[in-house]
Amino acid sequence: MVPQLTCVSVVLGHQPNVDNLEHLSPLICSFLGPSPTLSLTQACTFGSTRLLDWIWYSSCISSESKTSNWTLNNYLRTEREYYLWQFRKSTEVAAECGNLEIMKWLFVHFSNCFVPVDAVEIAAKNGHLPILEFLLENDAGRYLKHSHTAIEVTGGIVPYQSIPEIPNGHPEDGIVVHWGGRSMLHSIEQKHVDIARWLYQNTPHKMDNDEIRWAVEYSLRVPDMELAMFFLPLGRSIVEFSHDDPHPDMAERLLEEGYVREDEHCAVVAIYMLARVGRLDLMHRIMQLHSPPRAQPHFDWSSEWFFATKEACKFGDVAVVRWMMEHPIGLRVKEAYQHHHSAGPEHIFCLAAEGGHIDVMKYLHEQGYSDNIKDAAVLAVRNDHLDTVKWLLDNHRSLSHDGMIEEAARHGRLNILQYFHRIPHEDGYLPRFRNAIDVAATDGHLSVVKWLHENRSDGCTYRAMNNSAGNGHLGVVKWLNANRSEGCTTRAMDKAAGNGNLEVVKWLHENRSEGCSTKAMDLAAANGHLKILEWLYANRAEGCTVKAFESALQNSHLRVAWWLHAHFPTWNPSVDTLKIEGPNQFDILLFLAEHFPKLYDPEDLDQPVLALITEPGDDHALKWIREKAELMVDLVDA
């Protein structure tokens, strides 16, 4: 039975002879139907089970009952892989929102499916214990034997999930849950202690030794000593799990229990962590245990010592920095550093400047480490350290002001700009503010734009309005239009449209004469801005190119692709490779199958190659294509 729509009830209720019209309500609701591009997963984001009912009962249950007009509802209950994929994605949405009613609705209406470990991870990360409890209570595989299976990941810790082994004769209408993954680590990182304990004590996922170790280590990093002790295996010491990345609070315990004395690696890692918080007292104690250094040390201290020195520069305690650099190990590091030092923002002098640590900068300058002045100055400006900027200028007269002025304008540092403006009155040098208004306007700093206009004569270019329009800073655009004469180009409206700034597009249309190009609709389509497409189509004559359609398909913007196909039905994708991104790849494939069936013809070599960007373990779309046709499809993990 098609659910009753409130809008239909209201309209019919105001008609004469309303009793005689009640039978029309189901027909009207059925005729209206959900949007053909609205998937069940997207509907879940609205949090309305009535909307889900409407989609479900509007979905056909066999190929013969499909509607003549294309709609996703034709596939939800007729294509098995799409059915499984929609359930998978919908459970992830419900877990993200913590919407228990949506999750219950999914379990009532779907069968013979599995809840992916991703949904468990999301619920744990967001602290939604009721979702996790519901999944456990309704897990048809809860009491079955589980396989401990590695999850495909790119780099980092390889998590494991527990997948129930479904025996012959097991009811096919049940829903099983895949437990484990990074759910435990997510809950610890987010300090959801109740969920971490619950996962450990209740779910079918039994953590192996590696997973126990990760849980203890993550608990120590938070830090949560009580939780770390909860996971700690019997007969083990907590310090055994804090060697590689101990929290500073653990360093003293490492000292007391002798690990620092026996393990050189543990000692230098402890130095690294203590340098981050300026605990010179404990650093002294550690090094006393390893002085004088062994003739043949088991571990090369130099590399870790160098990184610890960088952390000390970030923290800004000059006493710690001095001690580290003048220690015998620090002297060896210094010699190597002079030949292979880090350039750019990771230079130790830059790290001190970024934090505004002038005392550390003075010391480094005395030691000959102030050779990366340009980057240091930019970082000081970016982080609004005016005193640091002054010190740099006083001690490095050759330092160019241009980069600092531009950076100050970009980040709205008006006080620093005003300081540079006063410099000519002090030493006769006139710094250039050449791009300042352009840069400030780009990032929406109207107060800076006004000050520069009133106090400087450097002016700006058309890029000021182009870029501020593109970034949606309508107030800046209006002010420039009223107070400056540089104007803009078609790129202003093009960029505004591409970034979804409809009010800026409308204002430019009404107040400027430059107009736009076909790029406006092309860019809007690429980024999924349907309302802007509709407005440009109705109010501008430039139109768009087939690139708009191809970009919408490749970026998984189904509503946009559907709209463009309705208005430009002769267009066909012509790129060599149609690379379809997430998250709605399957929806796009169904759209292409209906409107461009030749794409699925393995004999037609003139068609684009399909390339799917998928998440690890999500192979539903690929299985569907293989069942449909023997087609070459590139599968790329996200």
VEXDREN-2710 file (C-alpha; in Angstrom, 1 decimal):
% VEXDREN-2710
k/r/px/py/pz
1/MET/0.0/0.0/0.0
2/VAL/1.4/3.4/-1.0
3/PRO/1.8/5.7/2.0
4/GLN/-0.5/8.7/2.3
5/LEU/1.3/12.0/1.5
6/THR/0.5/14.9/3.8
7/CYS/0.4/17.4/0.9
8/VAL/-2.2/15.2/-1.0
9/SER/-4.4/14.9/2.1
10/VAL/-4.3/18.6/2.7
11/VAL/-5.2/19.5/-0.9
12/LEU/-8.0/16.9/-1.1
13/GLY/-9.3/18.0/2.3
14/HIS/-10.0/21.5/1.0
15/GLN/-12.0/20.2/-2.0
16/PRO/-15.8/20.1/-2.2
17/ASN/-17.3/16.6/-1.8
18/VAL/-14.1/15.5/0.0
19/ASP/-15.7/12.1/0.9
20/ASN/-16.0/11.2/-2.7
21/LEU/-12.4/12.0/-3.4
22/GLU/-10.7/9.8/-0.8
23/HIS/-10.2/6.9/-3.3
24/LEU/-8.0/9.2/-5.4
25/SER/-5.4/9.8/-2.7
26/PRO/-3.5/6.5/-3.3
27/LEU/-3.6/7.1/-7.1
28/ILE/-2.2/10.6/-6.8
29/CYS/0.5/9.5/-4.3
30/SER/1.5/6.7/-6.7
31/PHE/1.5/9.1/-9.6
32/LEU/3.7/11.6/-7.9
33/GLY/6.1/8.9/-6.7
34/PRO/9.5/9.6/-5.2
35/SER/12.1/11.5/-7.3
36/PRO/13.5/9.0/-9.8
37/THR/17.0/9.8/-8.7
38/LEU/16.4/9.5/-5.0
39/SER/18.0/6.3/-3.7
40/LEU/17.0/4.6/-0.5
41/THR/20.4/5.5/1.0
42/GLN/20.0/9.2/0.3
43/ALA/16.4/9.0/1.7
44/CYS/17.9/7.7/5.0
45/THR/19.8/10.9/5.5
46/PHE/16.4/12.7/6.0
47/GLY/15.6/10.5/9.0
48/SER/12.0/9.8/7.9
49/THR/10.7/6.3/7.9
50/ARG/7.6/7.5/6.1
51/LEU/9.8/8.6/3.2
52/LEU/11.4/5.2/3.3
53/ASP/7.9/3.6/3.2
54/TRP/7.0/5.7/0.2
55/ILE/10.1/4.6/-1.7
56/TRP/9.7/0.9/-0.7
57/TYR/6.1/0.6/-1.7
58/SER/6.8/2.6/-4.9
59/SER/9.4/0.0/-5.9
60/CYS/8.5/-2.7/-8.3
61/ILE/9.0/-6.3/-7.2
62/SER/9.7/-7.9/-10.6
63/SER/11.2/-6.9/-14.0
64/GLU/7.7/-7.1/-15.6
65/SER/6.3/-4.5/-13.2
66/LYS/9.0/-1.8/-13.9
67/THR/7.6/1.6/-14.8
68/SER/8.1/2.9/-18.3
69/ASN/10.0/6.0/-17.0
70/TRP/13.4/5.4/-15.6
71/THR/13.7/5.5/-11.8
72/LEU/15.9/3.9/-9.2
73/ASN/12.8/2.4/-7.8
74/ASN/12.8/-0.1/-10.7
75/TYR/15.9/-1.7/-9.3
76/LEU/15.8/-1.6/-5.5
77/ARG/13.9/-4.9/-5.2
78/THR/14.6/-6.5/-8.6
79/GLU/18.4/-6.3/-8.8
80/ARG/19.9/-8.5/-6.1
81/GLU/23.3/-6.8/-6.0
82/TYR/21.8/-3.3/-5.9
83/TYR/19.4/-4.5/-3.2
84/LEU/22.5/-5.6/-1.1
85/TRP/24.4/-2.5/-1.9
86/GLN/21.6/-0.2/-0.8
87/PHE/21.2/-2.1/2.4
88/ARG/24.9/-1.8/3.1
89/LYS/25.1/1.9/2.4
90/SER/21.8/2.6/4.3
91/THR/23.1/0.9/7.4
92/GLU/26.2/3.1/7.3
93/VAL/24.0/6.3/7.1
94/ALA/21.9/5.1/10.0
95/ALA/25.0/4.4/12.0
96/GLU/26.5/7.8/11.2
97/CYS/23.4/9.6/12.3
98/GLY/22.7/7.3/15.3
99/ASN/19.1/6.9/14.0
100/LEU/17.8/3.7/15.6
101/GLU/14.4/4.0/14.0
102/ILE/16.0/3.9/10.5
103/MET/18.2/1.0/11.4
104/LYS/15.1/-0.9/12.7
105/TRP/13.2/-0.1/9.5
106/LEU/16.0/-1.6/7.4
107/PHE/16.0/-4.8/9.4
108/VAL/12.3/-5.2/9.0
109/HIS/12.3/-4.6/5.2
110/PHE/15.5/-6.4/4.1
111/SER/16.5/-10.0/4.4
112/ASN/19.5/-12.2/3.7
113/CYS/21.9/-9.3/3.9
114/PHE/24.9/-8.4/6.0
115/VAL/25.8/-5.2/7.9
116/PRO/29.3/-4.3/6.9
117/VAL/32.0/-3.7/9.4
118/ASP/32.1/-0.1/8.2
119/ALA/28.7/0.5/9.8
120/VAL/30.0/-0.9/13.1
121/GLU/33.1/1.3/12.9
122/ILE/31.0/4.4/12.2
123/ALA/28.7/3.7/15.1
124/ALA/31.6/3.1/17.5
125/LYS/33.4/6.3/16.3
126/ASN/30.4/8.4/16.8
127/GLY/29.4/7.0/20.2
128/HIS/26.1/5.4/19.2
129/LEU/25.9/2.5/21.6
130/PRO/22.1/1.9/21.1
131/ILE/22.9/1.2/17.4
132/LEU/25.5/-1.3/18.3
133/GLU/23.3/-3.0/20.9
134/PHE/20.5/-3.3/18.3
135/LEU/22.9/-4.8/15.8
136/LEU/24.1/-7.4/18.3
137/GLU/20.5/-8.3/19.5
138/ASN/19.4/-8.8/15.8
139/ASP/22.6/-10.4/14.5
140/ALA/21.5/-13.8/12.9
141/GLY/25.2/-14.9/13.0
142/ARG/25.9/-13.9/16.6
143/TYR/26.2/-17.5/17.9
144/LEU/27.8/-19.0/14.8
145/LYS/31.5/-19.7/14.3
146/HIS/33.3/-16.7/13.0
147/SER/36.3/-16.3/10.7
148/HIS/39.0/-13.8/11.7
149/THR/39.6/-12.1/8.3
150/ALA/42.0/-9.3/7.4
151/ILE/40.5/-6.1/5.9
152/GLU/41.9/-4.6/2.7
153/VAL/43.6/-1.3/3.6
154/THR/46.2/0.9/2.1
155/GLY/48.9/1.4/4.7
156/GLY/48.8/1.6/8.5
157/ILE/47.4/-1.0/10.9
158/VAL/45.8/-4.0/9.2
159/PRO/42.4/-4.5/11.0
160/TYR/40.5/-7.7/11.2
161/GLN/36.8/-8.4/11.1
162/SER/34.8/-11.4/12.3
163/ILE/32.6/-12.9/9.6
164/PRO/30.1/-15.6/10.6
165/GLU/30.4/-18.9/8.7
166/ILE/26.9/-19.6/7.4
167/PRO/26.2/-23.3/7.4
168/ASN/23.8/-25.1/5.1
169/GLY/20.3/-24.8/6.2
170/HIS/20.8/-21.5/8.0
171/PRO/17.7/-19.3/7.5
172/GLU/18.1/-17.1/4.5
173/ASP/15.9/-14.3/5.8
174/GLY/18.3/-13.3/8.6
175/ILE/20.8/-10.4/8.7
176/VAL/24.3/-11.0/9.9
177/VAL/26.7/-8.4/11.2
178/HIS/30.5/-8.2/10.5
179/TRP/32.2/-7.1/13.7
180/GLY/35.6/-5.8/14.5
181/GLY/37.6/-3.7/12.1
182/ARG/38.8/-0.4/13.6
183/SER/35.7/-0.1/15.8
184/MET/37.7/-0.6/19.0
185/LEU/40.4/1.8/18.0
186/HIS/37.9/4.4/16.9
187/SER/36.0/4.2/20.2
188/ILE/39.2/4.6/22.2
189/GLU/40.4/7.5/20.1
190/GLN/37.1/9.3/20.5
191/LYS/37.1/8.5/24.3
192/HIS/33.9/6.4/24.1
193/VAL/35.1/4.2/27.0
194/ASP/31.7/2.6/27.5
195/ILE/31.6/1.5/23.9
196/ALA/35.2/0.2/24.0
197/ARG/34.4/-2.0/27.0
198/TRP/31.1/-3.1/25.5
199/LEU/32.7/-4.1/22.2
200/TYR/35.3/-6.2/24.1
201/GLN/32.8/-7.9/26.4
202/ASN/29.9/-8.5/24.1
203/THR/30.5/-8.9/20.4
204/PRO/31.5/-12.1/18.6
205/HIS/34.8/-10.5/17.5
206/LYS/37.6/-12.0/19.6
207/MET/40.6/-9.8/19.6
208/ASP/44.0/-11.4/18.9
209/ASN/47.3/-10.5/20.5
210/ASP/48.0/-7.7/18.0
211/GLU/44.6/-6.2/18.5
212/ILE/45.0/-6.3/22.3
213/ARG/48.3/-4.5/22.0
214/TRP/46.8/-1.8/19.7
215/ALA/44.0/-1.3/22.2
216/VAL/46.4/-0.9/25.1
217/GLU/48.7/1.4/23.1
218/TYR/45.8/3.6/21.9
219/SER/44.5/3.8/25.5
220/LEU/47.9/5.1/26.6
221/ARG/48.0/7.7/23.9
222/VAL/44.6/9.2/24.8
223/PRO/45.7/8.8/27.7
224/ASP/43.4/6.6/29.7
225/MET/45.3/4.5/32.1
226/GLU/42.2/2.8/33.5
227/LEU/41.1/1.6/30.1
228/ALA/44.7/0.5/29.2
229/MET/44.7/-1.6/32.4
230/PHE/41.3/-3.0/31.4
231/PHE/42.8/-4.4/28.2
232/LEU/46.1/-5.4/29.7
233/PRO/46.7/-9.2/29.6
234/LEU/47.4/-11.0/32.9
235/GLY/51.0/-11.1/33.9
236/ARG/52.0/-8.2/31.6
237/SER/53.4/-4.7/32.6
238/ILE/51.7/-1.6/31.1
239/VAL/55.1/-0.2/30.2
240/GLU/55.7/-3.0/27.8
241/PHE/53.1/-1.4/25.6
242/SER/54.5/2.1/25.7
243/HIS/57.9/1.7/24.1
244/ASP/57.2/3.0/20.6
245/ASP/55.0/6.0/21.3
246/PRO/54.6/6.6/25.1
247/HIS/52.6/9.5/26.4
248/PRO/54.7/11.9/28.3
249/ASP/53.0/10.8/31.5
250/MET/54.4/7.3/31.0
251/ALA/58.1/8.4/30.8
252/GLU/58.6/8.5/34.6
253/ARG/57.0/5.1/34.9
254/LEU/59.4/3.8/32.2
255/LEU/62.2/5.2/34.2
256/GLU/61.1/3.7/37.5
257/GLU/60.6/0.2/36.1
258/GLY/63.9/0.0/34.4
259/TYR/62.9/-0.1/30.8
260/VAL/64.7/3.1/29.9
261/ARG/68.0/1.6/31.3
262/GLU/67.7/-1.7/29.5
263/ASP/66.3/-0.5/26.1
264/GLU/68.1/2.2/24.2
265/HIS/65.2/2.5/21.8
266/CYS/62.8/3.0/24.6
267/ALA/65.0/5.7/26.1
268/VAL/65.3/7.8/22.9
269/VAL/61.6/7.5/22.2
270/ALA/61.0/8.7/25.8
271/ILE/63.3/11.7/25.1
272/TYR/61.3/12.5/22.0
273/MET/58.0/12.5/23.9
274/LEU/59.4/14.6/26.8
275/ALA/60.8/17.1/24.4
276/ARG/57.3/17.8/23.2
277/VAL/56.3/19.0/26.7
278/GLY/59.6/20.5/27.9
279/ARG/60.3/17.9/30.7
280/LEU/64.1/18.6/30.9
281/ASP/64.3/17.1/34.3
282/LEU/63.3/13.7/33.2
283/MET/65.3/14.0/30.0
284/HIS/68.4/14.5/32.2
285/ARG/67.6/11.4/34.3
286/ILE/67.3/9.3/31.2
287/MET/70.6/10.4/29.7
288/GLN/72.4/9.9/33.0
289/LEU/71.5/6.2/32.6
290/HIS/73.3/6.1/29.2
291/SER/76.3/8.2/30.0
292/PRO/79.0/7.7/28.9
293/PRO/77.5/6.2/25.7
294/ARG/78.4/2.6/24.9
295/ALA/81.3/2.0/22.7
296/GLN/79.1/0.0/20.4
297/PRO/75.5/1.1/21.0
298/HIS/72.7/-1.2/20.1
299/PHE/70.7/1.7/18.6
300/ASP/71.6/4.8/16.5
301/TRP/70.3/7.7/18.6
302/SER/71.0/10.4/16.0
303/SER/67.9/10.1/13.9
304/GLU/65.4/10.1/16.8
305/TRP/67.4/12.8/18.6
306/PHE/67.0/15.0/15.5
307/PHE/63.3/14.6/15.5
308/ALA/63.1/15.2/19.3
309/THR/65.0/18.5/18.7
310/LYS/62.4/19.5/16.2
311/GLU/59.7/18.8/18.8
312/ALA/61.6/20.9/21.3
313/CYS/61.7/23.8/18.8
314/LYS/57.9/23.5/18.3
315/PHE/57.3/23.5/22.1
316/GLY/59.5/26.6/22.5
317/ASP/61.5/25.9/25.6
318/VAL/65.0/27.3/24.8
319/ALA/66.6/25.5/27.7
320/VAL/65.5/22.1/26.3
321/VAL/66.6/23.1/22.8
322/ARG/70.0/24.3/24.1
323/TRP/70.6/21.1/26.1
324/MET/69.6/18.8/23.2
325/MET/71.8/20.6/20.7
326/GLU/74.9/20.9/23.0
327/HIS/74.7/17.3/24.2
328/PRO/77.3/15.0/22.5
329/ILE/74.6/13.3/20.5
330/GLY/73.2/16.7/19.5
331/LEU/76.7/17.8/18.3
332/ARG/76.9/14.7/16.0
333/VAL/73.4/15.5/14.7
334/LYS/74.4/19.1/14.1
335/GLU/77.3/18.0/11.9
336/ALA/75.1/15.7/9.8
337/TYR/72.3/18.3/9.7
338/GLN/74.5/20.9/8.2
339/HIS/74.9/18.7/5.2
340/HIS/71.4/17.2/5.0
341/HIS/69.1/19.6/6.8
342/SER/65.4/19.9/6.1
343/ALA/64.4/22.8/4.0
344/GLY/61.0/24.5/3.9
345/PRO/58.5/24.6/6.8
346/GLU/60.1/21.6/8.6
347/HIS/63.4/23.4/9.1
348/ILE/64.0/23.7/12.9
349/PHE/64.2/27.5/12.6
350/CYS/60.8/27.6/10.8
351/LEU/59.2/25.4/13.5
352/ALA/60.3/27.9/16.2
353/ALA/59.0/30.9/14.1
354/GLU/55.7/29.1/13.5
355/GLY/55.1/29.1/17.2
356/GLY/56.4/32.6/17.8
357/HIS/59.3/31.3/20.0
358/ILE/61.7/34.2/19.7
359/ASP/64.1/33.0/22.4
360/VAL/64.6/29.7/20.5
361/MET/65.0/31.5/17.3
362/LYS/67.7/33.7/18.8
363/TYR/69.6/30.7/20.0
364/LEU/69.3/28.9/16.7
365/HIS/70.4/32.1/14.9
366/GLU/73.6/32.1/17.1
367/GLN/74.2/28.5/16.3
368/GLY/74.0/29.2/12.5
369/TYR/70.6/27.6/11.9
370/SER/68.8/30.7/10.6
371/ASP/69.4/30.1/6.9
372/ASN/65.8/29.4/6.0
373/ILE/64.5/33.0/6.8
374/LYS/62.0/33.3/4.0
375/ASP/59.8/30.3/5.1
376/ALA/60.2/31.3/8.7
377/ALA/58.9/34.8/8.0
378/VAL/55.9/33.5/6.1
379/LEU/55.0/31.1/9.0
380/ALA/55.3/33.8/11.6
381/VAL/53.0/36.1/9.6
382/ARG/50.5/33.2/9.0
383/ASN/50.3/32.6/12.7
384/ASP/50.0/36.3/13.6
385/HIS/53.3/36.6/15.5
386/LEU/54.1/40.3/14.9
387/ASP/56.9/40.4/17.5
388/THR/58.5/37.5/15.6
389/VAL/58.2/39.3/12.3
390/LYS/59.8/42.4/13.8
391/TRP/62.7/40.3/15.2
392/LEU/63.3/38.7/11.8
393/LEU/63.3/42.1/10.0
394/ASP/65.7/43.6/12.6
395/ASN/68.1/40.7/12.3
396/HIS/67.9/40.0/8.5
397/ARG/67.8/43.3/6.7
398/SER/67.9/41.7/3.3
399/LEU/64.7/39.8/3.9
400/SER/62.1/40.5/1.2
401/HIS/58.8/41.9/2.4
402/ASP/56.7/40.8/-0.6
403/GLY/56.0/37.3/0.5
404/MET/55.1/38.4/4.1
405/ILE/52.8/41.1/2.9
406/GLU/51.0/38.7/0.6
407/GLU/50.7/36.1/3.4
408/ALA/49.3/38.8/5.8
409/ALA/46.7/39.8/3.3
410/ARG/45.8/36.1/2.6
411/HIS/45.2/35.4/6.3
412/GLY/43.6/38.8/7.2
413/ARG/46.6/39.9/9.5
414/LEU/45.7/43.6/9.4
415/ASN/48.1/44.5/12.3
416/ILE/51.0/43.1/10.4
417/LEU/50.0/44.9/7.2
418/GLN/49.8/48.1/9.2
419/TYR/53.3/47.5/10.6
420/PHE/54.7/47.1/7.1
421/HIS/52.9/50.3/6.0
422/ARG/54.7/52.2/8.8
423/ILE/58.1/51.0/7.8
424/PRO/58.8/53.7/5.1
425/HIS/58.4/56.4/7.8
426/GLU/61.3/54.7/9.8
427/ASP/63.9/53.8/7.2
428/GLY/62.7/55.3/3.9
429/TYR/62.1/51.9/2.3
430/LEU/58.7/51.5/0.5
431/PRO/57.5/47.8/0.6
432/ARG/55.2/46.8/-2.2
433/PHE/51.7/45.8/-1.6
434/ARG/51.3/44.8/-5.2
435/ASN/48.9/41.8/-4.8
436/ALA/47.6/42.5/-1.4
437/ILE/44.0/43.5/-2.3
438/ASP/43.7/40.6/-4.8
439/VAL/44.8/38.1/-2.1
440/ALA/42.7/39.6/0.7
441/ALA/39.6/39.7/-1.5
442/THR/40.1/36.1/-2.6
443/ASP/39.8/35.0/1.0
444/GLY/37.0/37.4/1.9
445/HIS/38.9/39.7/4.3
446/LEU/36.8/42.8/3.6
447/SER/38.2/44.9/6.4
448/VAL/41.7/44.4/5.0
449/VAL/40.5/45.2/1.5
450/LYS/39.0/48.5/2.8
451/TRP/42.1/49.4/4.7
452/LEU/44.4/48.8/1.8
453/HIS/42.1/50.8/-0.5
454/GLU/42.1/53.8/1.9
455/ASN/45.8/53.7/2.9
456/ARG/47.7/52.3/0.0
457/SER/48.0/53.3/-3.7
458/ASP/49.0/49.9/-5.0
459/GLY/45.5/49.1/-6.3
460/CYS/44.4/45.6/-7.5
461/THR/43.4/43.7/-10.6
462/TYR/40.3/42.1/-12.0
463/ARG/41.4/38.9/-10.1
464/ALA/40.1/40.5/-6.9
465/MET/36.5/40.4/-8.0
466/ASN/37.0/37.1/-10.0
467/ASN/38.3/35.2/-7.0
468/SER/36.1/36.7/-4.3
469/ALA/33.1/35.9/-6.5
470/GLY/34.4/32.4/-7.0
471/ASN/34.7/31.9/-3.3
472/GLY/31.3/33.2/-2.5
473/HIS/32.3/36.5/-0.8
474/LEU/29.4/38.6/-2.1
475/GLY/30.1/41.4/0.4
476/VAL/33.6/41.8/-1.0
477/VAL/32.3/41.7/-4.6
478/LYS/29.7/44.4/-3.9
479/TRP/32.3/46.6/-2.2
480/LEU/34.8/46.2/-5.1
481/ASN/32.1/47.0/-7.6
482/ALA/31.1/50.2/-5.8
483/ASN/34.6/51.4/-4.9
484/ARG/37.1/50.1/-7.5
485/SER/37.2/50.3/-11.3
486/GLU/39.1/47.1/-12.2
487/GLY/35.9/45.1/-12.6
488/CYS/36.0/41.4/-13.5
489/THR/35.9/38.9/-16.3
490/THR/33.6/36.0/-17.3
491/ARG/35.7/33.9/-14.9
492/ALA/33.9/35.6/-12.0
493/MET/30.5/34.0/-12.8
494/ASP/32.1/30.8/-14.1
495/LYS/33.9/30.2/-10.8
496/ALA/31.0/31.3/-8.7
497/ALA/28.8/28.8/-10.5
498/GLY/31.4/26.0/-10.2
499/ASN/31.6/26.5/-6.4
500/GLY/27.8/26.6/-5.9
501/ASN/27.5/30.3/-5.1
502/LEU/24.1/31.0/-6.6
503/GLU/23.5/34.4/-4.9
504/VAL/26.8/35.6/-6.4
505/VAL/25.8/34.3/-9.8
506/LYS/22.5/36.2/-9.6
507/TRP/24.1/39.4/-8.4
508/LEU/26.7/39.3/-11.2
509/HIS/24.0/38.7/-13.8
510/GLU/22.0/41.7/-12.6
511/ASN/24.9/44.1/-11.9
512/ARG/27.7/43.3/-14.3
513/SER/27.9/43.0/-18.0
514/GLU/30.7/40.5/-18.4
515/GLY/28.4/37.5/-18.3
516/CYS/29.9/34.0/-18.2
517/SER/31.1/31.2/-20.6
518/THR/30.0/27.6/-21.1
519/LYS/32.4/26.8/-18.2
520/ALA/29.8/28.1/-15.8
521/MET/27.4/25.2/-16.4
522/ASP/30.2/22.8/-17.0
523/LEU/31.8/23.5/-13.6
524/ALA/28.4/23.6/-11.8
525/ALA/27.6/20.2/-13.3
526/ALA/31.0/18.7/-12.3
527/ASN/30.4/19.8/-8.7
528/GLY/26.7/18.7/-8.5
529/HIS/25.1/22.2/-8.3
530/LEU/21.7/21.4/-9.9
531/LYS/20.0/24.6/-8.8
532/ILE/22.7/26.7/-10.4
533/LEU/22.4/24.6/-13.6
534/GLU/18.6/25.2/-13.7
535/TRP/19.0/29.0/-13.1
536/LEU/21.7/29.4/-15.7
537/TYR/19.7/27.4/-18.2
538/ALA/16.7/29.6/-17.6
539/ASN/18.5/33.0/-17.5
540/ARG/21.6/32.8/-19.6
541/ALA/22.2/31.9/-23.2
542/GLU/25.8/30.5/-23.0
543/GLY/24.7/26.9/-22.4
544/CYS/27.2/24.1/-21.7
545/THR/29.2/21.4/-23.4
546/VAL/29.1/17.6/-23.3
547/LYS/31.8/17.9/-20.7
548/ALA/29.1/18.9/-18.2
549/PHE/27.4/15.6/-18.7
550/GLU/30.5/13.6/-18.5
551/SER/31.7/15.3/-15.4
552/ALA/28.4/14.8/-13.7
553/LEU/28.6/11.1/-14.5
554/GLN/32.1/10.7/-13.4
555/ASN/31.6/12.6/-10.1
556/SER/28.5/10.5/-9.3
557/HIS/26.0/13.4/-9.5
558/LEU/23.0/11.4/-10.6
559/ARG/20.4/14.2/-10.3
560/VAL/22.5/16.5/-12.5
561/ALA/23.2/13.8/-15.1
562/TRP/19.5/12.9/-15.2
563/TRP/18.6/16.6/-15.7
564/LEU/21.2/17.2/-18.4
565/HIS/20.1/14.1/-20.3
566/ALA/16.5/15.3/-20.2
567/HIS/17.5/18.7/-21.6
568/PHE/20.3/17.5/-24.0
569/PRO/19.1/14.0/-25.0
570/THR/21.5/13.7/-28.0
571/TRP/24.6/13.9/-25.9
572/ASN/26.7/10.7/-25.5
573/PRO/29.7/10.2/-23.3
574/SER/32.8/10.5/-25.6
575/VAL/35.8/10.4/-23.2
576/ASP/38.1/7.4/-23.6
577/THR/37.6/6.4/-20.0
578/LEU/34.5/7.0/-17.9
579/LYS/35.9/7.1/-14.4
580/ILE/33.0/6.9/-12.0
581/GLU/33.8/8.2/-8.5
582/GLY/31.8/7.4/-5.3
583/PRO/29.6/7.4/-3.4
584/ASN/26.8/6.7/-5.9
585/GLN/28.6/4.6/-8.6
586/PHE/25.9/1.9/-8.7
587/ASP/23.2/4.5/-9.3
588/ILE/25.2/5.9/-12.2
589/LEU/25.7/2.5/-13.7
590/LEU/21.9/1.8/-13.6
591/PHE/21.3/5.1/-15.3
592/LEU/23.8/4.3/-18.0
593/ALA/22.4/0.9/-18.6
594/GLU/19.0/2.3/-19.4
595/HIS/20.0/5.3/-21.5
596/PHE/23.3/4.2/-23.0
597/PRO/23.1/0.4/-23.3
598/LYS/25.9/0.3/-25.9
599/LEU/28.4/1.0/-23.0
600/TYR/27.7/-2.5/-21.9
601/ASP/28.2/-4.1/-25.3
602/PRO/31.6/-5.8/-25.3
603/GLU/31.6/-5.9/-29.1
604/ASP/31.4/-2.1/-29.4
605/LEU/35.0/-0.9/-29.1
606/ASP/34.1/2.7/-29.7
607/GLN/32.5/3.1/-26.3
608/PRO/34.4/4.5/-23.3
609/VAL/36.0/2.1/-20.9
610/LEU/34.2/2.1/-17.5
611/ALA/36.4/2.6/-14.4
612/LEU/34.8/2.2/-11.0
613/ILE/36.3/3.9/-7.9
614/THR/35.3/1.6/-5.1
615/GLU/35.9/1.2/-1.4
616/PRO/37.7/-2.0/-0.3
617/GLY/35.3/-4.9/0.0
618/ASP/32.5/-3.1/-2.0
619/ASP/32.2/-5.3/-5.1
620/HIS/28.4/-5.3/-5.6
621/ALA/28.5/-3.0/-8.7
622/LEU/31.3/-5.0/-10.3
623/LYS/29.4/-8.3/-9.7
624/TRP/26.3/-6.7/-11.3
625/ILE/28.2/-5.7/-14.4
626/ARG/29.8/-9.1/-14.7
627/GLU/26.3/-10.7/-14.5
628/LYS/25.0/-8.2/-17.1
629/ALA/27.7/-8.5/-19.7
630/GLU/31.3/-9.8/-20.2
631/LEU/32.6/-6.3/-20.0
632/MET/36.1/-5.0/-19.4
633/VAL/35.8/-2.8/-16.3
634/ASP/38.7/-1.1/-14.5
635/LEU/38.3/-1.4/-10.7
636/VAL/40.1/1.1/-8.6
637/ASP/40.1/1.1/-4.8
638/ALA/39.3/4.5/-3.3
END
